[in-house]
Amino acid sequence: MLDSFKNLVGKKTKEETQLKTYKNILEKNPNNVNIRLKLGDLYAKMGEKQAAIHEYTTAAVQYADDGYLVKAIAVNKIIVRLDPSRKEALDRLSELYFQRGVTADPIVEQYRKERQQTQAPEPHPKQAAPAPSKEEPELEPPPEPVSPPEEEHELDFTVESHDHVSLAEEPERQPVALDSARLQQIPLLASLSDEDRHWLLTQSTVHTVNAQEPILRQEDIQAALYIVLEGQVKLLTKDREQCDTLLAKIEPNNFFGEMTLFAPETPEHDNPYQHDLFAIADTSCTILELSKPTLTALLKKAPRMSDLIKKYYTQRASDITLARVPIFSHLDPDERREIVDHLSPMSIPKGTTIITEGEIGDSMYVIKTGKVGVYT
């Protein structure tokens, strides 16, 4: 029990020391937004929510004033997560999304609707219509609606029925849509020869998937590449809190797959992204599946395919890494991609000092692979 008490006292002293250090730095340089964020994180860790919100708010306002709208959005989302009723943070988020010209996330959209309802003017009370004068002629009753012709009724029925027909009930349209010319419209396959595309038609499989059905499961090992022919697919991963995080929406003619399929040849335990993706049909979809042996054979014939695959792996690996960082996991994919474009990869040998406590830093580091020790 005495040891537990000592640990508790030691922990408190360590946090108080960090607080003092951060505050001293801010006294000398109040515009150091990175230190202010660290101070907010420390307050949140200590359970001092209002103090944390104060520091986060100062950082968010500074980011917005400096023109870093994506970072300002990310910090305001942290504030809303700490206090969902924080009106000024929701107002700032709404304004920031408007400035960027992008669709706001569901929390902000709901807040906008509630605010519009609150600000909506009271409807004027209905006034009684004046009594008709004796001279006013009595109006004829409105004519009965005319039934549409039989042809229009049949057309209406056909359209309505089509909305409820599963794609799985229309197998006859797949062979018509999928031929060598259709494959040439897919950027990944455009460099293939006509002969290779005809061969691919015999080696690939077409699937029809209903909306919200899983295509790629996180726990499965599916060594296949998928190309969206029709519809839209949501590509997701899990953040550090094991919450679903949207990485991208895959549109027609684009591809996706389990990360081990695209990774460089390394032992499975060395691949940090294995089984990190899962995919769900956002709408009814038609998907073309290429097995790993088929893909390998094509890559030997088309070097450009290999370049596109490597680019996909690099981008998706960065997306996954950033989605696991709490400050970025709540951003939408386009916002995270803007940050990814500014990341610079670094390879740091074991034992290297990255930052020193008390120094004024101008960079943030995201750990892609490996471990970093923090010492005071």
N, C-alpha and C positions, 0 to 999 in steps of 0.2 A: 504493500500500500504506500509505503514511504517512497519507493522508487517511482510509482505512478505519479505521486505528488510532485516529485522532483522533475519528472518529464513534463508535467503540465506547466510548472513554473518556468522551466527552460524554454518550452515552446512559446509561452507568452512573452518572455524576454526577447526571444528571437524576432517575433512579430513586431514588438514595440521598437526594437532596433531598426528593423526595416522601415517602419513608419517614419522614424526620426530621420533616417538616411534620405528617404524619398522627399520628405518635407524640406530638408536642408537644400537638396538639389533644386526644388521648385522655388525656394526663396531666391536663389541666385539666378535661376532661369525659369520664370513662370510659364514660358511658352513651350517647354519641353513636354510635348503631348504624350510621348512614349512613357515617361516617368509618371505622368498623371494617370494613364491607363493602368500602370502597374499598381499605383496607389489605390485606384478604384478596385482592382482585382483583390488586393490585400484586405481592404475594408469588407468586400463581399465575403471573402473567406472567413473573416472574423465575425461575420453576422451583423455588421454595422451597415444595414441596407441604405439608410438615408445618406450617410457619409459617402458610400460607394456611388450612389446616384448623383450626388453633387459633383464628384470628380469625373464621372462618365459624361455628365451633362456639359461640363466645361470643355472636355476633350471633343465632344461631338460638335459643339458650337465652333470651336477653333478649326476643326476639320472642314466644316461647311464654309466658314469665312475664307479659308485658304483654297477653296475650290475642290477639295477631296470629297466629293459627294458620296462615293461608294463607301469610303471609310466612315463618313458621318452616319450613313444609313446603318452600317454594321453596329456602331456604338449605340445608336438610339434603339436598335433592336434588343441589345443587352439591357438597357434601361427598362424597356417595356416588359422584358422577361422577368426582371426583378419586381416590377410594379405594373401589372397590366392596366391599372386605372390611371396611369400617369398621363394626364391630358396633354401637357405641353410636349411630351416626347412623341405622342401620337400625332400632334399637330406638326411637329418638325418632320416626322417621317412622311406624312402626307405631302408636305411642301417639297421635300427632297425628291420624292418619287416624281412629283409633277415637274420639277426642274430638269430631271434626267429624261423625262418623256418616256418612262417605262411603266409597265403595269405594276401596281402596288401588290404587296402580298395580302393574303386573306384577312389578316388582322386589321390592316389599314383600310382595306375596302369596307369591312364591316363598320369600322369607326366612322368612315365617311358617310355611310348610309344612315347610321344613327344620328350623326350630326345634322344631316340634311332633314331628317324627320323632326328633330328638335327645333330647327330653325325655320321649318315650313310655316307659312302664315296660316292663321286660323281661317277656315272656310267661312265665307259670308253666309249668314242665315238666309235660307230661302224665303223669298217674298212671295206672298200669295198673288197669283195672277189676277189682274183686274177682271171683274165680271163683264162678260160680253154685253154690249149694248143691244137693245132690242132690234136696232136696224141691222146689226151684224149678221150676215147669213150664216146658217149652221153649216159647218164643214162636213164634207163627205168622209166616211171612214176610209183609212188607207187601203189600197188594193191588196189582195192576198199575194204573197210572194209566189213568183212563177217558178215551177220546178225546172231544174236544168235539163237539157236534152239527155237522152239515154247515153249518147256517146260521151258527154262530159262526166256523167256519173260513173261510167265504166273506167274512164281514165283516172278519175279521182280514186277509185277503189284500187286500181293498179298501183298508183304511187303510194297509197297508204299501206298496202300489203308489202311493198318493197322495203319499207322502213323496218319491218319486223322479220324479214327473212334473214336467217343466218347465212354468212358466207359459205359455211360448210355445205349448204344445200345447193350451191351453184358451182359444182366442180367443172361444168362444161366450159366456163369462161377462162379457166386458168391456162390450158394449153394454147388458147387463142392469143392471150396477152403475152405469154412467155415464149419468145423466140430469140434468134440471134440478134435481130435489130433491137429488141427490147433490152437485152443484156448490154448492148453497146451504149445505152443511155446511162448506165451505172458507172460513175467515175472510176471505181475500183477495177472494173472489168473492161474499161474502154480501150486499153492498150493491147488486149488479147487479139489474136488473129481470128478470122471468121471460123477457121477450122477448130481452134481451141474453144471458142464459144459454143460451137455445136457439140463438141465433146463434153463441155460443162453441163449442157442441158441433159445429157444422159447420166451424169454422175451426181446431180444435185436433186434435192427434194423440195417440193412446194408444200407449205402448210397454210391452212386458214385458221385464224385464231380469233375468238370472240373478245369483245372489250372486257378488260379487267382480268383476263386469264393470264397466268404466268407463262413466260416463254423461257426465261433463264432463271433458275433458282440458285440462291446463294450457297446452299449446302451441296449442290450437285457439281460434278465435274463433267462438263459438257464440252468436249474438244471439237467445237464446230463454230463456224462463222455464219452469222445471220445477216441477210440483206433484206431491208424493208421494200417490198414492191408496191404495196398499197397500205394506207392507214398510217398510224403513228404509234410509236413504242416509247414508254417511259423507262429510262435507265437510272437505277437508283443504287445507293450504297448505304451503309450504316455509319453514323457518326460515333464519337466516343461514348455517347450515352445510349447507343444502340437504337437510336431513332432513325427512321427512314429519311434520307436526304436525296433530293432529286439532283442528278448529275446532268442529264440532258434529255431532250425529247428527240427521238430519232425519226426523221422524216423519210419519205420514199427516196430510194436510190442511195441511202446511206447504210452503213453496216455497224455491227456491234458483236461482241462475243466475250467469253470468259477470259480474264486477263492473262492466265497462264498460256493461252493459245498464242498470244502476241509477244510474250516476254522473251528476252534473249535466253539462249540455252544456259540455264543455271539449275543447280539442284532445287527440287521443289521447296525445301525448307528455307532456301535463300530468297525466294520470291515473296516480297512483302504484300503483294496484291492478290494472291491466290484466293479465289472464292469471295472477292470483295464486291462483285457486281451481281445485281439481279434485275431482270427486265420483265415488265408487265405491259400487255397491250392496252394502250390508252383508248384506242378505238378498235373496231373490227379490222383485222390486218391480214394481208397475204405476205408470207415470209418465205424467202428462199434460203435453204440450209445447205452449206458446203461443209463436208466433213474435213477433218484435219489432213488426211492423206490427199484428198482432192485439192485442198488449198496449197499443200506443200508442192504438189506437182505443178500447179499453176505458177507459183512463185519462182520456180526454176526457169520458166519460159518468159516471164514478164518482170524485169527488174523494177519497173515503175510501181508495180503492185507492192513490192517489198518496201519501197520508200513510203508509200501511203500507209502501210501497216505500221512501220516504225513511228511515223508521225502520230498516228492514232494512239499507239501505246504511250508515247511520251506525254501527249496532251491528257489522256485519260488518267495516267498515273498522277499527274499534277492535280487534276480535278479531285481525285480521291484523297490525296494528301491534304488539300485545302479544305475539303468538306469535313475532315475530321477535327479541324481546329475550331473550337467553340465560337470564336468571334466571327468566323466566316461561314459556319455551317448553316446559318439562318438566311444567308443571301441566296438569291436565285442564281441559276447556272450562268447567265450572261454576266452578272455582276462579279461572280467568282472568276470567270474567264478573263475579265479585264485585269484582275489582280495577277492571275497566272502569267499574263503577258509581260508583267514587270518583275517576275521572279528570275533570279540568276542562280543557276546550280553551283554549289560549292562542294568539294570533296575535302573533308578535314581529317587529318591523321589523328589517331588515338593519342591523347595526352596534350593536345593543342588547346591553349586558352582562347576561347572565342570572345568573351566579354569579361570585363573586370568591374566588380561592384563599385559604384560611385562615379564611373565614367559617364560622360554624356554621349549617348548613342544616337545614331541617325538611321538605324536599320532594324528590321525585325527578322528573326530567323524562324523558319518552319522546318522541323525535323522530318525529312522524307524517309530515311532509314537510319538505323543505329540508335544509340542512346547518348544522352548528354547529362553529365552530373552537374548539380548546382551546389556550390560550397560558399560558406560565409565565414 
